[in-house]
Amino acid sequence: MAMDMSGEERIAAPIGKVWEALNDPEVLKACIPGCESLEKTSDNEFSAVVSVKLGPVKAKFKGDVELKNLNPPHSYTIAGEGKGGVAGFAKGGADVSLTEDGPDATVLTYEAKADVGGKIAQLGSRLIQSSSKKLAGEFFSEFNKVVSKG
């Protein structure tokens, strides 16, 4: 079951700082809802453990995250895939782009796609769609808070 999401955040920080934060495992871990661990396995790859509750199903996903199509400091694609045992699997990605908005602000836009299968997919598309949008929104608004105040 596939979903599309998109959004925009205006971040009160220069583009270079926002780009650094997008590549910083500590920042990403702090912003990913339910993230228990995120470890760098190579320059642009991470292994992650994330716990998510979708409706009545609580699942712990173990998986890999990769940063691709890097075009510093303007854009990249973040892609991940996780297996949640009996709950099923989730995979997805987001194209993230940054645009300078004066010297001290950056506009971050994202286009994300997600796909889930297994037991989770049986929850119904409305619940999954709304949960996915909420999780994506939480990540980017939290990212905005962390980067703006830092």
C-alpha positions in Angstrom: 0.0 0.0 0.0 1.7 3.2 -1.2 1.3 6.8 0.1 2.6 10.2 -1.0 3.2 13.1 1.3 4.7 16.5 0.9 5.4 19.6 3.0 7.5 22.6 3.6 9.2 24.1 6.7 10.9 27.5 7.0 13.9 27.1 9.2 15.6 30.0 11.0 19.1 28.9 10.1 21.5 29.4 7.2 21.5 26.7 4.5 24.9 25.3 5.4 23.8 24.6 8.9 20.6 23.0 7.8 22.5 20.7 5.3 24.9 19.6 8.1 22.0 18.8 10.4 20.3 16.7 7.6 23.5 14.6 7.5 24.0 14.3 11.3 22.9 11.0 12.8 22.4 12.5 16.2 20.0 15.2 14.8 18.2 12.7 12.6 17.8 10.2 15.6 16.4 13.0 17.8 13.8 13.9 15.1 12.6 10.5 13.8 9.5 9.6 15.8 10.1 6.4 17.8 13.7 6.1 16.8 15.6 3.9 19.3 19.0 3.8 17.5 20.6 5.2 14.4 24.2 4.3 13.7 26.3 5.3 10.8 27.5 2.2 8.8 29.3 4.2 6.0 29.5 7.8 4.8 25.9 7.8 3.6 24.3 4.7 5.2 22.8 4.1 8.6 21.2 1.2 10.5 18.1 2.1 12.5 15.7 0.7 15.0 12.3 2.5 15.1 9.2 1.7 17.2 5.9 2.9 15.7 2.3 2.5 16.7 -0.2 2.5 13.9 -3.7 2.2 15.3 -3.8 -1.0 17.3 -0.5 -2.4 15.9 2.8 -1.6 17.6 5.8 -2.6 15.6 9.5 -2.4 16.0 11.3 -2.0 12.7 14.9 -2.8 12.1 16.3 -1.5 8.9 18.7 0.5 6.8 18.6 4.2 5.8 20.6 5.5 2.8 21.3 9.0 1.7 21.4 9.2 -2.2 21.6 11.8 -5.0 23.6 14.1 -2.7 23.8 17.7 -4.1 25.3 19.7 -1.2 23.9 22.0 0.2 20.7 21.9 -1.9 19.1 18.4 -2.0 19.3 14.7 -1.3 17.1 11.7 -1.2 16.7 9.8 2.0 15.5 6.2 1.6 14.9 3.5 4.1 13.5 0.0 4.5 12.6 -1.8 7.7 11.3 -5.2 8.7 8.9 -5.4 11.6 8.6 -9.1 12.0 4.9 -10.3 12.1 3.8 -6.7 11.7 5.2 -6.5 8.2 7.5 -4.2 6.4 7.8 -0.5 5.6 9.9 1.2 3.1 10.0 4.7 1.9 11.9 7.7 0.9 11.9 11.5 0.7 13.3 13.9 -1.8 14.4 16.8 0.4 15.4 20.2 -1.0 16.8 23.4 0.6 16.4 26.9 -0.7 18.1 30.0 0.8 15.6 32.5 2.1 18.0 35.4 2.9 21.3 34.8 4.8 19.7 33.4 8.0 16.8 31.3 6.9 16.2 28.2 4.7 13.1 26.7 3.2 13.0 22.9 3.3 10.6 21.2 1.0 10.0 17.4 0.9 8.2 14.9 -1.3 7.9 11.6 0.5 6.7 8.2 -0.6 6.0 5.3 1.7 4.9 1.7 1.2 3.8 -0.8 3.8 2.9 -4.5 3.6 2.0 -7.4 5.9 -0.3 -7.1 8.9 0.1 -3.3 9.0 -1.3 -3.0 5.5 -4.6 -4.6 6.7 -5.3 -1.6 9.0 -6.9 0.3 6.1 -5.5 3.0 3.9 -7.1 5.9 5.7 -5.4 5.1 9.0 -2.1 4.4 7.4 -2.2 7.5 5.2 -3.1 9.7 8.2 -0.4 8.1 10.4 2.2 8.4 7.8 1.5 12.1 7.2 1.5 12.7 10.9 4.9 10.9 11.3 6.5 12.8 8.4 5.1 16.1 9.7 6.4 15.4 13.2 9.9 14.6 11.8 10.2 17.8 9.9 8.7 20.1 12.5 11.0 18.6 15.2 13.9 19.0 12.8 13.0 22.6 12.4 12.9 23.1 16.1 16.3 21.4 16.7 18.1 23.3 13.9 16.5 26.7 14.6 17.5 26.8 18.2 20.9 25.1 17.9 
